[in-house]
Amino acid sequence: IKGSGEKPGLIFSAHFDTVPEGEIPWTYPPYGAEIHDNKIFGRGAADMKGGMAAMIMAAEALAKTPELKLKGDLIIAFTSGETSNLEGAKLLVESGKIKDAGAFCVSEPTGLDVLIAEKGALWMKAKALGKTAHSSMPERGENAISNMVNFLYQAEQYIPAFHSHDLLGDPTITVGTINGGVFINVVPDTCTAKIDIRVPPPLNPKELFAEYKKLAGERVHLDLIDYKLPVDTDPDDPFVKICLGAAQEITQEKKVPGGTPYFTDGTIICNEYNLPMV
């Protein structure tokens, strides 16, 4: 929605994609969008078709109120790929269509809390090496799974040299997948794992990856899968103040800025254009 151009635009951000539904049966069909007790149930109903629908309705209301003159553009920036490689956000930046924006609002489900910081992410693949042997003579081999276990223990104990972030705390590490061995009576010669580390500011995920490579040693090889930079907005930014005031008016509760451990399209867009994020 075009504004007068007197002020920078505002980005409304939301994403179409969701994470998989998992293996445990749902109470209601994950893709049925069924309504029960005045609530809609389905994969992605909260994350984030609800926020997307709210932004569409807000934009429609503004478009139908011509007497309300916007001083900056309202930019509807809905993307795919947010839960994985952020491809949609990257394409938006490459297009140049949002370069004149001045603030970034993402409608993740927060219960109307005002979140102004998010952790980045470091995704890496570890491959532990060993030497195969019969399990009756394990001393003749080298157990790659044991090597992986030792590395993962060191990785979980590792604490980067930084002060814990006021809103986001410390980094976290999750082993998402692990695979090794061919049979119960064979010493495994390889073991692989995929690892997700959530990174608060001011840490840089790529620099942190270099530290984990040192930690891995010679028998564990690390490959960088992907990384996302953290986002940290000044709590005194005027956009934050506006959002806090709006949330307090709606909820009739005092609101203070918070942070979230997940990443959004803000990791691409806000870091590219140095935008405040809520």
N, C-alpha and C positions, 0 to 999 in steps of 0.2 A: 504494500500500500504506500503510494508516494506521499512524501511530506513536502514541506516548502523548501527544504534544503538548508534551513537556518541552523540546524543541529545535525550531528551524526545519526545514523540509523540504529535501530534496535533489532537484534537477531532473536527470533523465536526458534529454538532448536528442539528437535525431537527425532526419534529414529523408528523406522519401520520394523527392523529385524528383532528377533528374540533369541534367547539361548534354547537348546533342545529341551524337550519336556521331561527327559529322564526315563528310567525304567520302572519306577514304582507307579502302580495304577493311580489315576486321578479320581477324585470323588465325582467330578463332572468331566465330560470330554474336553481335552485341552484345547481343541480347535472348534468347539461347539458354540462358544459365546453365549452360553445359557444364562438366564437371569433367575436367581433365587434370592428371596428375601430382599428384593430391591438392589441386589448386587449382581454384577456381571462377572462370570467366571470363565477363565481361559488363559492359555499361554500368552503372556504379553499384555493382559488386560490392565495391569498396573504399570508394568515396565515395557512399552510406555504408551499404549494406546489411549489411556485415560488422559495423560498430559497432552498428548497430541490433539485429542478431541477438544480439550479445554482451550488450547491455543487457536484452533480453527474457529471455535465459537467466539473467542475474544476478537479475532481479526474480522470476523463477519460483523460483529456488533460495531466495530470501529468504521468499517466500510459503509454501514447503513446509517452512520451518524455524520452527515456531511458538515454539520455546523461545528463539529470538533475538528479543528485544523491541526494536523500533526506537523511539528516543526522538523522532524526527521522521518526517514522511511521506516516502515515496519517490514522486516524481511523474514518471510517464512522459509526456514532452512531445514527441511525434513530430509533425512538421509537413510541409507542402508549401510550395513557393515560396521555399525558403531560397536557392537559387542565383540568384534574380532579385530579386523585390520583397519578400521576407520576409513575405508575407501571412499565413502560418500563425502566425508568432511574434506579429505585430501583433494577430491575433484572440485569441490566448491572453492577451495582456496586457489587451485590452479585456474579456475574460470575467471577469477577477478571480480565476481559479481557481489562479493560481500566486503570488499576492501575498504569501503567508506563507512563501515559500521563503527559505533562507539561503545556498544555494550552487548553482552551475550547472556541470554536467559534460556536455561534448559529446564524442561518440565519433567525431570525425573521425580519419582514418587518420594516426597520427603515429609509428608504430613504437614505441609506448609511451614516447615522449618526453613530458615534461610541459610543455605550452605554456600560458602565462598571459597573453599579450597578443596582440592581433590588430589588423591595420590596418583602418581604415574605408575607405570608397570614395566617390569623387565621380564621377558619371556625367553627362556633359554633351554637348550637340549643338552643333556649330559650323557656321555657314553663312557662307561667304565670298561677297562680292558682286563683280561685275565689270561689263563692258560688252561685248556681243557685237560681233564684226566678222569679216570674212573673214581667214583665216590668212595670206593673201598681203599683207595690210596690218595687221599686229597693232598697229601704233602707233595705229590708230584705235579700238582697243578697250582693254579692261582685263581681264587674265586672272585669273579668280576662282580657278583652281587654283593659280596662282603666289601669290596672296594667302593661300590656305590653307596652302601650303607654308611661307611666311614665318612665319605665326602658329604653326604646329606646331613649327617650329624654335625660336622664342622660348619656347614653352610647355615644350619639352623641356629648354631651358637654364635655365629659371627655377628658382631655389632659394629656398623660403620662409625667412624669418628665424626659425630655431629650431635647437636643438641636436639632432643626430641621436639617435634613440631607441636605448638600449642593446641592446634585443632585436630591434627591427624596422628599424633603419637609417633611410633617407631615403624620401621619397615616390617612387613610380614612375609613369610615364605610358605608356599604350598606346593607339594609335589602332586601334580595333576594326573600323570600317568607314569607307570614304571613297567618294564618288561625285561625279562632275562631268563636264561636257561633253556635247555631243550628237553631234558628228561630228569626224573628224580634222582637217578644214580649216576649223573654226569656233572662234573665240576664245570660251571658255566664260564665261558671265555669272554662273553660280552653281556652288558646290562645297560639299558637306556632308560632315561627318565626325562620328562618334561616338567619344567619348574616355573612357577609364577611368583614373582616377587613384587609386592606393592611398595612403592617408593614415595615417601613424603618429600616435599621441598625442604631445603634447597638441594637435596641430593639429585645427581644426574644419573639416570639409569645406565647410560653407556659407560660412564666412569665406574659405576658400581660393578658392571660386568667384568671390567678389567681386574677388579679386586677378587672376584670369585674365580677368575681364571688362575690367579696366583694361588688361591686356596686349593684348587683342584689338583695341582701337582702333575706328575707325568703319567699317571695311570688313569686319569679321568680327563676326557676331552670335552670342552664346552663350545657350543655353537650358539650364536645370537639368533633367535627366531624373530623377535620384534621388540620394540620398546616404545613407551609413551611417556612424555614429559609430564611432571606434576603441574598443577595450576594453583596459584596462591594470589588471592585478591586482597587489596588493602581494605580492612574493615571500615576505614573512614572514607572510602570512595563514595561520591554522591549517589551512584546507582545502588550501592548496598543500602544506603540510608533510605532511599525510596522504597526498596523492596521490604526492608524491615518495617517501615511504617505501614505499608499495605497489608503485610501479614498480620501485624498487630491489630489493625482496624478490623480485619475479617474474623480473627480468632478471639479477639478481646483478651489476648494473653501477651505478656512481655516477650519479645523475641531477641535473641542474641545470635551473632553469626556462629555458624558451625562448619564442619568439614565432613567429607565422605571418603571412604577407602576405595571406591570404584572410580574408573575414569569415564569421561564422556567425550563428545565431539569437541569439547572445550580444550582438550589437550592439543588438538591440532589448530583450531581456530583462534583461541585466546593467546596461545604462545606465538602464533604467526603475526597477529596484529596487536598484541599487547592490550587485550581487552579485559575489562572487569567482568567477572562471571558470577552469576547467581543461579 
